[in-house]
Amino acid sequence: MNQPLFSLPAERALSPTVRTKYEAYAAQGGLLGAFTYAAVVLETDDDDLAATLASIPTALFVTSSLHDDAIDESDDWTGNRKQRMNEHVTLGDLAFTSVLEAANSLPHEIDLSPILETVRQIGRGQLGEETLEPSTATLEDAIARVDERGSVWADLAVSLIGAVDSYSDNQLERLRTVTRDAMFVLTVVDDVEDLPEDVANGVASVPTALYDGDLSTCDSPAAIADSFLASDAPRRLEALFDDRRAALETGVHDLGETTDRPNAAILDAVQRALTWYCESACSIPVAQSVPPTRQREIRTQVAGDERMRRRVAERVVADLPFGAVADSETVTAIDPETLADVVADLPADPLADVLVALTHVGTVADGVMSTSLEEALATLERRAATTA
């Protein structure tokens, strides 16, 4: 990491497992940070301000995730349980300290009051994790719970963007809608992957609500996974995702209608945000996930004709975290025709840089989390096979 969010403890003071967790959570939370960065720098042209605001959702996600693990996984830890608990909680606290430092360094005119309320909501949401009873929770209850869990992170990012006072209320609401729909998809995907643990812990979720029966009667994690995969629930989940993806695509289009910045300026903001992500949030070097040969291929294609540009852009966008596969067609939040119109007139060098960085983001995201229903179901199936 070239410019880490905060200084990690010495190598010997932190186990490799927890260090790896930190890096994965920073890479995940950094996606929200990069979104915040791009929106802020587009309007302010201030990289220092954008980086400071982007670090806040990233570090808070690390804090929340590590503290969650200290609660959810502690019963399964063997060996030095106290040390592992201490590592999780302390590293989470260090991440939170970096949030306080970032907030303290902001200009006095930046009002963080809405952000503080959102952080309180994150805490209340964690305390209320088990308030829904799986045996009685309806699908509507479960969806509302996911919206609450996911939307609070969307609200956090958009509140930070709104703190610079450059976007209209209409634009902020559209940003919030798009981010909430994206977070819903990723949250439910994560719930599919964590289904056996959620059933064992008595946590209601959208997957359990869609299952016709009681998964808690299964006698093993493998039986839970097998029963779910053999049911109609995966198909019903796909139909639910189709609705959310359609709403996400509409939201992206509506947001674009309110943006009066030229495409070249938007590209520049995205490039700067991705540079921050690669240097501050992600521990994996770009060259490791996007080999030099692939980078040269992308640059050659971007320098080619419009058809070749469109093809490489579509391929990169399809591999991003919010892409998904349905009926052998790649479905993303970005309409291919709109994408073709955008990339046709953009300067080649920054466009190539952005596409290389987006390829890196897609690869990293795939390595630290499931980003589509298809991937989550495949992971669930593999876990069922290995724990049988």
RABEL-V744884 format. One record per residue. N is the residue number from 1. NEAR is the number of other ideal C-beta (glycine too) atoms within 10 Angstrom. D_LAST is the distance of its C-alpha to the last C-alpha in Angstrom with 1 decimal. Layout:
n | near | d_last
N | NEAR | D_LAST
N | NEAR | D_LAST
This chain:
n | near | d_last
1 | 15 | 38.7
2 | 10 | 42.5
3 | 11 | 43.3
4 | 15 | 40.4
5 | 24 | 40.3
6 | 17 | 41.0
7 | 8 | 41.2
8 | 17 | 38.0
9 | 13 | 38.3
10 | 7 | 38.9
11 | 9 | 36.1
12 | 6 | 35.9
13 | 11 | 35.8
14 | 15 | 32.6
15 | 14 | 29.2
16 | 8 | 27.9
17 | 10 | 24.8
18 | 20 | 27.1
19 | 17 | 29.5
20 | 12 | 26.9
21 | 19 | 26.0
22 | 24 | 29.7
23 | 20 | 30.2
24 | 17 | 27.4
25 | 26 | 28.8
26 | 26 | 32.3
27 | 22 | 31.4
28 | 23 | 30.0
29 | 26 | 32.9
30 | 29 | 35.3
31 | 26 | 34.9
32 | 25 | 36.5
33 | 30 | 39.0
34 | 28 | 39.9
35 | 24 | 40.5
36 | 28 | 42.8
37 | 33 | 44.5
38 | 22 | 45.4
39 | 26 | 46.8
40 | 27 | 48.8
41 | 25 | 50.2
42 | 21 | 51.1
43 | 17 | 53.6
44 | 16 | 54.7
45 | 13 | 54.6
46 | 14 | 53.8
47 | 16 | 50.9
48 | 10 | 51.2
49 | 19 | 50.9
50 | 28 | 48.0
51 | 22 | 46.1
52 | 21 | 46.7
53 | 29 | 45.6
54 | 32 | 42.5
55 | 29 | 41.4
56 | 28 | 41.2
57 | 27 | 38.3
58 | 31 | 36.5
59 | 28 | 36.9
60 | 24 | 36.3
61 | 23 | 32.9
62 | 30 | 32.1
63 | 24 | 33.4
64 | 22 | 31.5
65 | 20 | 28.1
66 | 23 | 28.5
67 | 19 | 29.7
68 | 15 | 26.9
69 | 19 | 24.3
70 | 19 | 26.4
71 | 14 | 25.8
72 | 15 | 22.3
73 | 13 | 20.6
74 | 13 | 22.9
75 | 9 | 21.0
76 | 9 | 18.1
77 | 15 | 20.6
78 | 6 | 21.2
79 | 7 | 24.4
80 | 11 | 27.4
81 | 12 | 26.4
82 | 10 | 30.0
83 | 12 | 30.5
84 | 19 | 27.5
85 | 16 | 28.8
86 | 13 | 32.2
87 | 22 | 31.3
88 | 23 | 29.6
89 | 16 | 32.5
90 | 16 | 35.2
91 | 25 | 34.2
92 | 23 | 33.9
93 | 12 | 37.3
94 | 19 | 38.8
95 | 27 | 37.6
96 | 19 | 39.3
97 | 13 | 42.4
98 | 20 | 42.6
99 | 21 | 42.7
100 | 11 | 45.6
101 | 13 | 47.4
102 | 20 | 46.9
103 | 16 | 48.3
104 | 8 | 51.2
105 | 12 | 52.2
106 | 17 | 52.5
107 | 10 | 56.0
108 | 5 | 57.4
109 | 8 | 57.7
110 | 16 | 53.9
111 | 13 | 52.9
112 | 17 | 49.4
113 | 9 | 49.8
114 | 14 | 47.5
115 | 23 | 44.8
116 | 12 | 45.0
117 | 12 | 44.4
118 | 22 | 41.3
119 | 19 | 39.9
120 | 11 | 40.6
121 | 17 | 38.6
122 | 17 | 35.6
123 | 12 | 35.9
124 | 11 | 36.4
125 | 17 | 33.3
126 | 13 | 31.1
127 | 8 | 32.7
128 | 12 | 32.1
129 | 17 | 28.4
130 | 11 | 27.5
131 | 10 | 30.6
132 | 20 | 28.9
133 | 10 | 27.2
134 | 20 | 24.1
135 | 10 | 25.1
136 | 8 | 28.6
137 | 19 | 28.5
138 | 11 | 29.8
139 | 13 | 29.0
140 | 9 | 32.4
141 | 16 | 31.6
142 | 21 | 28.4
143 | 16 | 30.3
144 | 13 | 33.1
145 | 23 | 30.8
146 | 20 | 29.4
147 | 16 | 33.0
148 | 14 | 34.0
149 | 22 | 31.4
150 | 22 | 31.9
151 | 22 | 35.6
152 | 20 | 36.5
153 | 25 | 35.7
154 | 24 | 37.6
155 | 21 | 40.5
156 | 24 | 40.5
157 | 28 | 40.9
158 | 29 | 43.5
159 | 24 | 45.4
160 | 29 | 45.8
161 | 26 | 47.1
162 | 23 | 49.4
163 | 22 | 50.7
164 | 20 | 52.7
165 | 11 | 54.6
166 | 14 | 54.8
167 | 20 | 52.8
168 | 10 | 54.0
169 | 8 | 52.3
170 | 11 | 51.5
171 | 18 | 49.9
172 | 17 | 47.8
173 | 16 | 46.6
174 | 22 | 45.6
175 | 21 | 43.8
176 | 19 | 42.0
177 | 20 | 41.0
178 | 24 | 39.5
179 | 25 | 37.6
180 | 21 | 36.3
181 | 25 | 34.9
182 | 24 | 33.3
183 | 22 | 31.7
184 | 23 | 30.4
185 | 23 | 28.5
186 | 20 | 27.0
187 | 19 | 26.2
188 | 25 | 24.3
189 | 25 | 22.5
190 | 19 | 21.4
191 | 23 | 20.4
192 | 23 | 18.1
193 | 20 | 16.3
194 | 20 | 16.3
195 | 27 | 15.3
196 | 21 | 12.6
197 | 15 | 15.1
198 | 22 | 18.0
199 | 26 | 16.6
200 | 16 | 16.0
201 | 14 | 19.5
202 | 14 | 21.2
203 | 19 | 22.3
204 | 23 | 23.6
205 | 24 | 23.3
206 | 23 | 24.3
207 | 27 | 20.8
208 | 26 | 20.4
209 | 20 | 24.1
210 | 20 | 23.6
211 | 22 | 20.8
212 | 8 | 22.5
213 | 12 | 20.9
214 | 12 | 19.4
215 | 21 | 16.0
216 | 12 | 16.5
217 | 10 | 16.1
218 | 18 | 12.3
219 | 7 | 10.7
220 | 13 | 7.9
221 | 19 | 7.9
222 | 16 | 5.2
223 | 17 | 7.7
224 | 26 | 10.5
225 | 26 | 9.9
226 | 17 | 9.6
227 | 19 | 12.6
228 | 26 | 14.5
229 | 15 | 14.3
230 | 9 | 15.3
231 | 16 | 18.2
232 | 10 | 21.6
233 | 22 | 21.0
234 | 19 | 20.5
235 | 10 | 23.8
236 | 17 | 25.6
237 | 22 | 24.5
238 | 16 | 26.1
239 | 10 | 29.2
240 | 18 | 29.4
241 | 20 | 29.1
242 | 14 | 31.8
243 | 10 | 34.2
244 | 17 | 33.6
245 | 20 | 34.0
246 | 13 | 37.2
247 | 16 | 38.4
248 | 24 | 37.6
249 | 19 | 39.6
250 | 15 | 42.5
251 | 20 | 42.4
252 | 21 | 42.7
253 | 15 | 45.5
254 | 14 | 47.3
255 | 17 | 47.0
256 | 15 | 48.5
257 | 9 | 51.4
258 | 14 | 52.3
259 | 14 | 52.2
260 | 6 | 55.6
261 | 12 | 54.7
262 | 11 | 55.1
263 | 16 | 52.0
264 | 13 | 53.1
265 | 14 | 53.1
266 | 16 | 49.6
267 | 19 | 48.4
268 | 19 | 50.1
269 | 21 | 48.4
270 | 22 | 45.0
271 | 18 | 45.7
272 | 21 | 46.8
273 | 27 | 43.7
274 | 22 | 41.4
275 | 18 | 43.4
276 | 25 | 42.8
277 | 25 | 39.1
278 | 24 | 38.9
279 | 14 | 41.1
280 | 21 | 40.1
281 | 30 | 36.6
282 | 27 | 34.7
283 | 17 | 34.2
284 | 16 | 33.3
285 | 12 | 36.5
286 | 20 | 37.3
287 | 12 | 37.9
288 | 11 | 34.4
289 | 19 | 32.8
290 | 22 | 35.8
291 | 11 | 37.2
292 | 9 | 41.0
293 | 7 | 40.9
294 | 14 | 39.1
295 | 18 | 41.5
296 | 12 | 44.4
297 | 14 | 43.1
298 | 22 | 42.9
299 | 18 | 46.4
300 | 12 | 47.8
301 | 19 | 46.4
302 | 23 | 47.7
303 | 13 | 51.1
304 | 13 | 51.1
305 | 10 | 52.2
306 | 12 | 50.9
307 | 10 | 48.5
308 | 13 | 46.8
309 | 23 | 46.7
310 | 19 | 45.1
311 | 14 | 42.5
312 | 21 | 41.4
313 | 25 | 41.5
314 | 17 | 39.4
315 | 15 | 36.8
316 | 20 | 36.7
317 | 20 | 36.6
318 | 17 | 33.8
319 | 18 | 31.5
320 | 18 | 32.4
321 | 20 | 30.0
322 | 23 | 31.4
323 | 18 | 31.1
324 | 23 | 28.6
325 | 14 | 28.1
326 | 15 | 29.1
327 | 7 | 30.2
328 | 5 | 30.4
329 | 8 | 33.0
330 | 15 | 32.7
331 | 18 | 33.6
332 | 19 | 35.0
333 | 22 | 37.3
334 | 20 | 40.1
335 | 14 | 42.0
336 | 14 | 42.4
337 | 9 | 46.1
338 | 13 | 46.7
339 | 17 | 45.0
340 | 16 | 47.2
341 | 13 | 50.3
342 | 17 | 49.3
343 | 22 | 48.5
344 | 14 | 51.6
345 | 12 | 54.1
346 | 19 | 52.3
347 | 11 | 53.5
348 | 13 | 51.4
349 | 12 | 50.8
350 | 16 | 49.3
351 | 25 | 47.3
352 | 21 | 45.8
353 | 19 | 45.1
354 | 24 | 43.3
355 | 23 | 41.2
356 | 24 | 40.2
357 | 22 | 39.3
358 | 19 | 37.4
359 | 21 | 35.4
360 | 22 | 34.6
361 | 25 | 33.6
362 | 21 | 31.3
363 | 16 | 29.6
364 | 27 | 29.3
365 | 21 | 27.9
366 | 16 | 25.2
367 | 11 | 24.3
368 | 17 | 24.1
369 | 20 | 22.8
370 | 21 | 21.8
371 | 22 | 25.1
372 | 21 | 24.4
373 | 20 | 22.3
374 | 15 | 21.2
375 | 17 | 19.9
376 | 23 | 18.1
377 | 22 | 16.3
378 | 14 | 15.4
379 | 17 | 14.1
380 | 24 | 12.1
381 | 14 | 10.6
382 | 11 | 10.0
383 | 18 | 8.3
384 | 21 | 5.9
385 | 11 | 5.5
386 | 9 | 5.7
387 | 13 | 3.8
388 | 11 | 0.0
